[in-house]
Amino acid sequence: MDENKVLAARDKAGGLFRDGYNCSEAIFLAFHELLNLPVDRETVKMLTGFGGGLGHAGCMCGALVSSAAVLNILFGRTDNKGDRKQAYAITSEFHDRFLDKFGATCCRALNQAPFDTPEHLRCCLKITGNTGKLLMEYLQEKGI
């Protein structure tokens, strides 16, 4: 495992969050740059509303949602005849890895501080950076 890439993913995702991107945007933009993803950078617009667990609803963590988006940019299908088993398997496996690491996938369970307070932002910074690290480790294990 290339520890430099793992730490670069953690630092890039955390740095983007610190710069004002939400967790979902930060994960996508970090991996867009680190992996040179074959999609336009403006695709980040599709992920903005996932911050705060779907627009501050507190549901699925935006960092996890964007990790799934990155995985599916790499392994998803482009038509209804393509096989979706691999995309389902890697997304499910990463979900379980996230759950094992953080103990929850729901934003309100991961971070119980009120939204946008300093406590909330510190916790989300850690989650975002560590999700970047976790995703890079996973991708390296898969040979990406």
Residue, then its C-alpha position, 0 to 999 in steps of 0.5 A: m500500500d502506498e502510504n503517501k497516496v493514502l495520506a494525500a487523500r486524507d489531507k486533500a479531502g480534509g483541506l477541501f473541507r477546511d476551505g469551505y467545501n462540504c463533506s460530499e464535495a470535498i471527497f469528490l473533488a479530492f478524488h477527482e484530482l488525485l485519480n484524474l476522474p473521467v468526469d467534468r469537475e462541475t459534476v461536484k454540483m450533483l453532490t452539494g445537497f448531500g452535505g449534512g446527511l442530505g441537506h442537513a436532514g442528518c441521514m446518510c453521511g455525505a462523505l460516504v455518498s460521495s465515496a460511492a459516487v467515486l466508486n461508481i464513476l470507476f465501476g458503474r455501467t453506462d447502459n441498462k444492459g451492462d452488469r451492475k454486480q461489481a458496482y453493487a459489490i464494491t459499494s456495499e463492501f465500502h459501506d460496510r468498511f465505513l460502518d466498521k470504522f465510524g460505527a454509523t453511516c447516518c450523519r446525525a449518529l456520526n456527529q451529534a453537535p448542532f450543524d455548523t457549530p465549531e464542534h460539528l465542523r471539527c467532527c466533520l473535518k475528521i470524518t471527511g479526512n478519514t473517509g478520504k483515507l479509507l477510500m484510498e486504502y480501499l481503492q489500493e486494495k482493489g488495484i486502482 
